[in-house]
Amino acid sequence: MDNKGSREVNMRSKQSGLVVAIIHHCWRLLSFRGDLKLMPDSTGFVWVAMGASFLGGMTEQLVRGRPLTLALVTTFVWLGLVLLASKKDGAFNRRLASALGLLTMGIQALLVLSIWIPGTEWLVAIWSGLAVMHLLSNANNDRTRVWR
């Protein structure tokens, strides 16, 4: 295999590794086992998580038949709340923002699936609320030291 082919294979491997890592973190956050200390402390990753959350939010709203304007407003309000929850005493916590973004992606995927499975939307809503509260509680726990 030539050098160019080797680079392409390596790039695809890294991309699939990122997708697998994101899915893994989503699952751990949804199952109350996520660890904020394992989240990257990176502004770039916050942008990736928020961008994917935006796309997921728009998808979830549009699949439900919402008008484009309402879908945009709903998605931006949610992302604003996520970013607002990631601030404490004026300090922005990139790890918490990333974790909330990943958790949001998992919630959105479950909400889209619940459209086709009658009676599951309320279960997803309750489970999602618990997962968000668990994550926020862990972030405010002094033992995690994620605000430093």
C-alpha positions in Angstrom: 0.0 0.0 0.0 1.4 3.4 -0.9 1.9 6.2 1.6 -1.3 8.1 0.4 -3.5 5.0 0.8 -2.0 4.4 4.3 -2.9 8.0 5.3 -6.4 7.6 4.1 -6.9 4.4 6.1 -5.3 6.0 9.2 -7.7 9.0 8.8 -10.8 6.8 8.5 -9.6 4.9 11.6 -9.2 8.1 13.6 -12.7 9.3 12.5 -14.4 6.1 13.4 -12.5 6.1 16.7 -14.0 9.5 17.5 -17.5 8.4 16.7 -17.1 5.3 18.8 -15.7 7.4 21.7 -18.6 9.8 21.4 -21.2 7.0 21.4 -19.4 5.4 24.4 -19.5 8.7 26.4 -23.2 9.2 25.5 -24.0 5.7 26.8 -22.1 6.2 30.0 -23.8 9.6 30.6 -27.2 8.1 29.9 -26.5 5.2 32.3 -25.4 7.5 35.1 -21.8 6.3 34.9 -20.3 9.3 33.0 -17.2 10.9 34.5 -16.6 14.6 33.9 -12.9 14.2 34.4 -12.7 12.0 31.3 -14.2 14.8 29.1 -11.7 16.7 27.1 -11.0 20.2 28.5 -11.1 21.7 25.0 -13.0 24.5 23.4 -12.9 22.7 20.1 -14.6 19.7 21.5 -17.3 21.9 23.1 -18.0 23.3 19.5 -18.2 19.7 18.2 -20.6 18.6 20.9 -22.7 21.7 20.6 -22.8 21.5 16.8 -23.8 17.8 16.9 -26.4 18.7 19.5 -27.8 21.5 17.2 -28.1 19.0 14.4 -29.7 16.4 16.7 -32.1 19.0 18.1 -33.2 20.1 14.6 -33.6 16.6 13.5 -35.7 15.7 16.5 -37.9 18.8 16.1 -38.4 18.3 12.3 -39.1 14.6 12.6 -41.9 15.6 15.0 -43.3 17.9 12.3 -42.5 21.2 13.9 -42.1 24.3 11.6 -38.5 25.3 10.9 -38.8 28.5 12.9 -40.1 26.7 16.0 -37.4 24.0 15.6 -34.7 26.7 15.4 -36.0 28.6 18.4 -36.4 25.4 20.5 -33.0 24.1 19.6 -31.2 27.4 20.3 -33.0 27.9 23.6 -31.9 24.4 24.7 -28.3 25.0 23.7 -28.4 28.3 25.5 -29.6 26.6 28.7 -26.8 24.0 28.3 -24.2 26.7 28.0 -25.7 28.7 30.8 -25.7 25.6 33.1 -22.0 25.2 32.3 -21.1 28.5 34.0 -20.5 29.0 37.6 -19.3 32.2 39.2 -18.4 33.6 35.8 -16.2 30.6 34.9 -17.1 28.5 31.9 -16.6 24.7 32.4 -15.7 23.2 29.1 -15.9 19.6 30.4 -19.4 20.1 31.7 -20.5 21.8 28.5 -19.1 18.9 26.5 -20.7 16.3 28.8 -24.1 18.1 28.6 -23.7 18.3 24.8 -23.0 14.6 24.5 -25.8 13.8 26.9 -28.1 16.0 24.8 -27.2 14.0 21.7 -28.1 10.7 23.4 -31.4 12.2 24.7 -32.3 13.4 21.2 -31.6 10.0 19.6 -33.8 8.4 22.2 -36.6 11.0 21.6 -36.4 10.3 17.8 -36.7 6.6 18.5 -39.6 7.1 20.9 -41.6 8.6 18.0 -42.0 5.1 16.5 -42.4 3.2 19.8 -45.7 4.2 21.4 -45.7 5.0 25.1 -42.0 5.4 25.5 -41.7 9.1 25.2 -42.5 9.7 28.8 -40.0 7.1 29.9 -37.3 8.9 27.8 -38.3 12.2 29.3 -38.1 11.0 32.9 -34.8 9.1 32.3 -33.3 12.1 30.5 -34.3 14.5 33.3 -32.7 12.2 35.9 -29.5 11.8 33.8 -29.2 15.6 33.4 -29.8 16.2 37.1 -27.3 13.5 38.0 -24.6 15.1 35.8 -25.3 18.6 37.2 -25.2 17.2 40.7 -21.8 15.5 40.1 -20.5 18.7 38.6 -21.4 20.6 41.7 -19.9 18.0 44.0 -16.6 19.2 45.4 -15.0 15.8 45.0 -15.1 15.9 41.2 -13.1 19.2 41.1 -14.3 19.9 37.6 -14.7 23.7 38.3 -11.0 24.2 38.9 
